[in-house]
Amino acid sequence: MSFTGKNILVIGASSGIGLALAQQLEQQGAHVITAQRRKPEGLTGTFIEWDATTPAAEAFGQLPAQLHGLV
């Protein structure tokens, strides 16, 4: 499957499985948007600072018009 040109939102990509998945998606050509409290190291996609204990309306207003995947 090709992810080239796809917008993928990954919540919790600052470490572990989320970070590894975001890195793989970027390597396969996806535009990765990550959302978590701290900026992940080594990713070039869009970072949204967000804490899961707070409302998401304002934070996620900067998402692209179309998402092709959510993790």
Residue pairs with C-beta under 8 A, 6 or more apart in sequence:
2 28
2 29
3 25
3 28
3 29
3 30
3 68
4 28
4 29
4 30
5 29
5 30
5 31
6 29
6 30
6 31
6 68
6 69
7 30
7 31
7 33
7 63
7 64
7 66
7 67
7 68
7 69
8 25
8 30
8 31
8 32
8 33
8 67
8 68
8 69
8 70
8 71
9 33
9 34
9 35
9 63
9 67
9 69
9 70
9 71
10 18
10 21
10 22
10 25
10 32
10 33
10 34
10 35
10 71
11 18
11 34
11 35
11 36
11 50
11 52
11 70
11 71
12 18
12 35
12 36
13 19
13 21
13 22
13 32
13 34
13 36
13 40
13 43
14 34
14 36
14 37
14 38
14 39
14 40
15 40
18 34
18 36
18 71
19 40
19 41
19 42
19 43
21 71
22 32
22 34
22 40
22 43
22 45
22 71
23 42
23 43
25 32
26 32
26 43
26 44
26 45
30 45
30 68
30 69
31 45
31 46
31 64
32 43
32 45
32 46
33 45
33 46
33 47
33 48
33 63
33 64
34 40
34 43
34 45
34 46
34 47
34 48
35 47
35 48
35 49
35 50
35 59
35 60
36 49
36 50
37 49
37 50
37 51
38 49
39 47
39 49
40 47
46 62
48 59
48 60
48 62
48 63
49 59
50 56
50 59
50 60
